[in-house]
Amino acid sequence: MSDYQICSRCVMDTSDPDIVFDSEGICNHCTDYLELRKNHKPYTKEESKPKLEAIAKEIKNTGKNRKYDCIVGISGGVDSCYTAYLCKQMGLRVLLMHMDNGWDSEIAVKNIKTIAQKLDYDYMSYVMDWEEFREIQLGFIKSSIVDIEMPTDIGIPASIFKIATKHNIKYIISGGNLSAEGILPLQWGYHVLKDIKLYKHIVKNYSSKKLSKIPTIGLLGDFYFKFVKRIKRVYILNYYPFDKDKAKAFLIKELGWIDYGGKHHESKITAFWQSYVMPTKYNMDYRRATFSSQICSNQISRDKALELLKPLPYDVSKIQLDKEFIAKKYGVSTSEFDGYLSLPPKTYKDFPNNKKLILFIYDLYRKLFS
């Protein structure tokens, strides 16, 4: 492609149709990321450690006379497991919670149980109604939108807020962080906005059953839990010198954690979708976003990222077996599943959505509370 271009600072390229380059060939993604980082200065013992100690003190004071100080959502992946470990170091009384949507790998389940046991935390699994969740997610696949993670990304905070309210917990500690997740084009990951308007449209038009059991949350629900129930989210990895590779090595050595092979590969459907479907159907290589975040946070070099991008993101020999497994779990034939995958690719732009309203409110929130 003659008009192909790749950022001269990170590895984002014109596979994102919304990308913009300046006169030096630097893209808007890493420029925006570095601007965002200004509000989250790099870790220093002099500044960051006291902030983290102050956060821990506030959480403990709020949790006084309650069974738990906070709730930590855990997936079995590096970020959430390391977050759970840091909470232990901070002396917090944690309720570990995992939302089970039916797609956990065996390794992820083992990691969750190992971390709970090693750190001596109470642990609960919020199990989604599989029949309903399957129908919702299959509806997203039938719609051909890239964001099949939206049912999960809406279900996770909805279920965590529900459990936090039940146990009168006022702090949710998240494993989200800027160091490895700061860059993600909106067309690649619109699900992060949790647009309930788009969600309901796809469920209504592409699912065949009446749905009511899977928890959901939109802007109003988020506002209610934050400002009425006064439940706060804290991203402690942003106050810590978090390096994913070093964290992974620590978890393996000290806590018996098992490597599952890739970012978000603790989920079988996520692993298949991000490593195979996104690059082959949508021309979106998720690794570019991850590596670009790591380049901007000085975890890897751009040259190293370019080397890591050379191999295919999936194992050709396993794809057919993966398709057969996933199709069977969805209750459709492999040929039917292949038919859905061959539909013309779509993004959030092809459906009714609340993007403008959501971004306006997020921007207003940042200005008021940053």
C-alpha positions, 0 to 999 in steps of 0.5 A: 500500500503506497500510503502506508505509514508507521509512527516514527516513535511507537509502532502504531500505523495506518491499520488504524484509519483514524491515526494522524501523523505530525510533520515528524511522523509521530502519531496522535496515539503516542502524543496523546499518551505522553500528554496523559502521562503528565498527570501520572508522573513516573514513579519516584520513592520520594513522591509516589511511595508517600502517595501510595501510603496515603491511599492505603491509609484512607482505604483502611480508615474507610474499611474500619469495622467492616470485613473488607477494606476493598475488592480486587477484580482478578482475571488470572492475568499478570496485572490483576494478580500483581495488583492483588500482591501489592494490596497484601504489601499495603496491608489491605483486607481484600475480597478477591472477585472474579467474573466467570463468563465461561471462557476462562482457560484452565491456567487462568483458573489455577492462577486465581486460586493460587494467588488467593491461597498464597495471599490468604485472601477470601475469594468469590467467583461471580458466575454469569448465566452461560446460556444468556451470556453465550447468546449475547456474545454470539449476537455480537459476533453475528453483528460483525462488530469487532468489539465482542468484549463489550458484554464482558467489559460491561459485565465486570464493573456491573458485577463488581459494583453489585458485590461491593454494595452487598458487602459495603465495600467503598474501594475497588482496586483495579489492575488497569494501568497506563504502562501497558494499556495507555494506547488503544485506537477507539475503532480497535477497542470501543468496548472500553467506553461501555456504551450501553446504547450500542450494547442494547441495540446489538442485543436486541437486533442480533440475539434471539432470546429475551435477556435479563440475567447478565448485569449491565451498567451504563453512564447512569449506573456508573454515576450512581455507584460513584457519586451516590454509593460513593464507591471509588476505583483506584489504579495502584499500578499507576503509582508503582514502577510497574514493568509487566515482564518483571512482574510476571517473573516475580509472580512465577518465582514467588507465587507459583503463577503460570504464564498463559502465553499472551496479553489477555490470553487468560480468556480462550475467546479473547486469545482467539479473537485478539490474536487471530480474528482481529488481524485477519478480519479487521486488519488490527494487530492488537500487539501494536497497541500494547507495544506502543504503550510499552515503548512510551513507558520505556519498557521496551525499545521500538526496535525490539517491538518491531522484531516482536511484530514479525511473527504472526500473532497466532499459531496456524496449526491450532486455528482450526481446532480453536474454531471447532472448540469455540463453535461447539461452545457457542452451540453452532457448527464450525461452518456456521461460525466461519460464516459469521467470521467472513461477514464484512467487518464493522466497528462502533461507527456502523451502529447507533452509539453514545460516543459523543456524550460519553467522551464529553462526560469523561472529559468533563470528569477529568477536568473536574477531578484530575 
